Amino acid sequence: MKNGVGVPQNIVLFGGTSEIGQAVVSALLQPGVARLTLVARDLDGSATFGDSIEGDTEVEIVRFDAADHSSMAAVVEEVSANGRDIDVAVIAHGVLAEGTDYYADPSAVHGLLAVNMTATAALLYALAARMRVQGYGRIILLSSVAGVRVRKGNPVYGASKAAVDSLALAVDHELEGTGVSILVVRPGFVVSKMTTGMKKAPFSSTPEAVAQIVARAVNSGTTIVYAPTVLRWVFGIFRLLPQAVWRRLPLG
Ligand SMILES: NC(=O)c1ccc[n+]([C@@H]2O[C@H](COP(=O)([O-])OP(=O)(O)OC[C@H]3O[C@@H](n4cnc5c(N)ncnc54)[C@H](OP(=O)(O)O)[C@@H]3O)[C@@H](O)[C@H]2O)c1
C-alpha cells in the first residue's frame, strides 16, 4: 500500500539482475519504500545489487526460473506472503538469443518463447489476480519496440515481445476500474549485458535513461511509454509502412 505521501511500500523486481530492471527500481526507490524484493535465478548477483542500496529499504531475494510458467502463481504467492501487498511489480526478465540459427534447430524457439512469452503471460495474470484482491497495484512490463513491428534478424524475439505487449494492453483494459494497471515500456536498443557485443542501433539508450522515463510515467495513467520517447513517432510510422517499403529499409 502507498504511504501517506503516495510512496509505494513494496516494490518487486522480476529479473533481479536485469540492468534495466535494476535502473528502474533504483529510480523508484525513495525514502519510505519499505521493501524491495528481487526475484531472480542468480541469487548472488541480486545480493550484490541489494547490498548497494542505501537507506532503510529492506531487501529480500526470492529464487525463480523465468522459463517455468507453472511456478509463477507460487512465486507471486511467496513474494506476497503474510498478507504483504505488491504495490509495484517490474517484469524485466528476458532473453534475446541473438544469432540463434532457428533454421538449423527449430526447437530452439521454445527456450526463448518460454521465458519471454509463456512465463511472462502467466506472471502477468498471477500479479493481476493478486493486485485485484488488494484493489490496487501497478505492473511495469519491459516490452520492446521489436514487438511493434517485427523485423527480420531476430523474428522470434520480436514475436515474443509483440505477444506479451498486446496481451498486457488487453489485460490492462480488462483491469479498468479495479485499481490495477499495467505500464508497457517499449525501449529501443539499450546498452546492457543483453546487447553486449552488438552494434548500437540508432536512438540507442541506457538503462538509466529508460528508468527516468518509467519513473515519470509510473504514477500517471499512462499505458505505453517509449524509450527514448522519439521512438513513438519513428515506430508510429514504421508500423504503417506497406510491407514492400518496410522490407527495403536497412534494418538488420
Ligand atoms: N537491452 C535492450 O536493448 C532491450 C531493449 C528493449 C527491451 N529490452 C527488454 O528489457 C528487459 C530487460 O533487459 P536488460 O537489457 O536489462 O537485459 P539483462 O540485463 O540481460 O537482463 C535480463 C534478465 O533476465 C533474466 N533471465 C533470463 N532468463 C531467465 C530465467 N530462465 N530465469 C530467471 N531469470 C532469467 C536474467 O537473469 P540472469 O542474470 O540470471 O541471466 C536477467 O536478470 C528484457 O525483457 C528485454 O527483452 C531490452
The ligand as an SDF file (V2000), in Angstrom:
LIG
                    3D

 48 52  0  0  0  0  0  0  0  0999 V2000
   18.7640   -4.2990  -23.7460 N   0  0  0  0  0  0  0  0  0  0  0  0
   17.9550   -3.9350  -24.7140 C   0  0  0  0  0  0  0  0  0  0  0  0
   18.3890   -3.4290  -25.7970 O   0  0  0  0  0  0  0  0  0  0  0  0
   16.4590   -4.0640  -24.5740 C   0  0  0  0  0  0  0  0  0  0  0  0
   15.6340   -3.3590  -25.4590 C   0  0  0  0  0  0  0  0  0  0  0  0
   14.2630   -3.4810  -25.3510 C   0  0  0  0  0  0  0  0  0  0  0  0
   13.7100   -4.3020  -24.3740 C   0  0  0  0  0  0  0  0  0  0  0  0
   14.5360   -4.9840  -23.5200 N   0  0  0  0  0  0  0  0  0  0  0  0
   13.9040   -5.8780  -22.5450 C   0  0  0  0  0  0  0  0  0  0  0  0
   14.1480   -5.3690  -21.2430 O   0  0  0  0  0  0  0  0  0  0  0  0
   14.2080   -6.4580  -20.3140 C   0  0  0  0  0  0  0  0  0  0  0  0
   15.4900   -6.3330  -19.5060 C   0  0  0  0  0  0  0  0  0  0  0  0
   16.5980   -6.4120  -20.3820 O   0  0  0  0  0  0  0  0  0  0  0  0
   18.0810   -5.9930  -19.9370 P   0  0  0  0  0  0  0  0  0  0  0  0
   18.6360   -5.1590  -21.0130 O   0  0  0  0  0  0  0  0  0  0  0  0
   18.0540   -5.4950  -18.5600 O   0  0  0  0  0  0  0  0  0  0  0  0
   18.8090   -7.3930  -20.0360 O   0  0  0  0  0  0  0  0  0  0  0  0
   19.6530   -8.2170  -18.9770 P   0  0  0  0  0  0  0  0  0  0  0  0
   20.4810   -7.3210  -18.1310 O   0  0  0  0  0  0  0  0  0  0  0  0
   20.3150   -9.2830  -19.7830 O   0  0  0  0  0  0  0  0  0  0  0  0
   18.5290   -8.8630  -18.0590 O   0  0  0  0  0  0  0  0  0  0  0  0
   17.7950   -9.9790  -18.4370 C   0  0  0  0  0  0  0  0  0  0  0  0
   17.2750  -10.6220  -17.1750 C   0  0  0  0  0  0  0  0  0  0  0  0
   16.5140  -11.7850  -17.4990 O   0  0  0  0  0  0  0  0  0  0  0  0
   16.9130  -12.8060  -16.5800 C   0  0  0  0  0  0  0  0  0  0  0  0
   16.6040  -14.1450  -17.0760 N   0  0  0  0  0  0  0  0  0  0  0  0
   16.7360  -14.6300  -18.3240 C   0  0  0  0  0  0  0  0  0  0  0  0
   16.3540  -15.9260  -18.3490 N   0  0  0  0  0  0  0  0  0  0  0  0
   15.9810  -16.2530  -17.0850 C   0  0  0  0  0  0  0  0  0  0  0  0
   15.4970  -17.4250  -16.4680 C   0  0  0  0  0  0  0  0  0  0  0  0
   15.2830  -18.5680  -17.1520 N   0  0  0  0  0  0  0  0  0  0  0  0
   15.2010  -17.3990  -15.1380 N   0  0  0  0  0  0  0  0  0  0  0  0
   15.3990  -16.2600  -14.4240 C   0  0  0  0  0  0  0  0  0  0  0  0
   15.8500  -15.1150  -14.9490 N   0  0  0  0  0  0  0  0  0  0  0  0
   16.1430  -15.1130  -16.2700 C   0  0  0  0  0  0  0  0  0  0  0  0
   18.4050  -12.5810  -16.4430 C   0  0  0  0  0  0  0  0  0  0  0  0
   18.9010  -13.3360  -15.3730 O   0  0  0  0  0  0  0  0  0  0  0  0
   20.4630  -13.7980  -15.3310 P   0  0  0  0  0  0  0  0  0  0  0  0
   21.2470  -12.5830  -14.9100 O   0  0  0  0  0  0  0  0  0  0  0  0
   20.4550  -14.8950  -14.3150 O   0  0  0  0  0  0  0  0  0  0  0  0
   20.8200  -14.2520  -16.7190 O   0  0  0  0  0  0  0  0  0  0  0  0
   18.3920  -11.0780  -16.2290 C   0  0  0  0  0  0  0  0  0  0  0  0
   18.0120  -10.7610  -14.9100 O   0  0  0  0  0  0  0  0  0  0  0  0
   14.1000   -7.7410  -21.1370 C   0  0  0  0  0  0  0  0  0  0  0  0
   12.7660   -8.1850  -21.1310 O   0  0  0  0  0  0  0  0  0  0  0  0
   14.4650   -7.2760  -22.5320 C   0  0  0  0  0  0  0  0  0  0  0  0
   13.8880   -8.1000  -23.5320 O   0  0  0  0  0  0  0  0  0  0  0  0
   15.9030   -4.8770  -23.5850 C   0  0  0  0  0  0  0  0  0  0  0  0
  1  2  1  0
  2  3  2  0
  2  4  1  0
  4  5  1  0
  4 48  2  0
  5  6  2  0
  6  7  1  0
  7  8  2  0
  8  9  1  0
  8 48  1  0
  9 10  1  0
  9 46  1  0
 10 11  1  0
 11 12  1  0
 11 44  1  0
 12 13  1  0
 13 14  1  0
 14 15  2  0
 14 16  1  0
 14 17  1  0
 17 18  1  0
 18 19  2  0
 18 20  1  0
 18 21  1  0
 21 22  1  0
 22 23  1  0
 23 24  1  0
 23 42  1  0
 24 25  1  0
 25 26  1  0
 25 36  1  0
 26 27  1  0
 26 35  1  0
 27 28  2  0
 28 29  1  0
 29 30  1  0
 29 35  2  0
 30 31  1  0
 30 32  2  0
 32 33  1  0
 33 34  2  0
 34 35  1  0
 36 37  1  0
 36 42  1  0
 37 38  1  0
 38 39  2  0
 38 40  1  0
 38 41  1  0
 42 43  1  0
 44 45  1  0
 44 46  1  0
 46 47  1  0
M  CHG  2   8   1  16  -1
M  END
$$$$
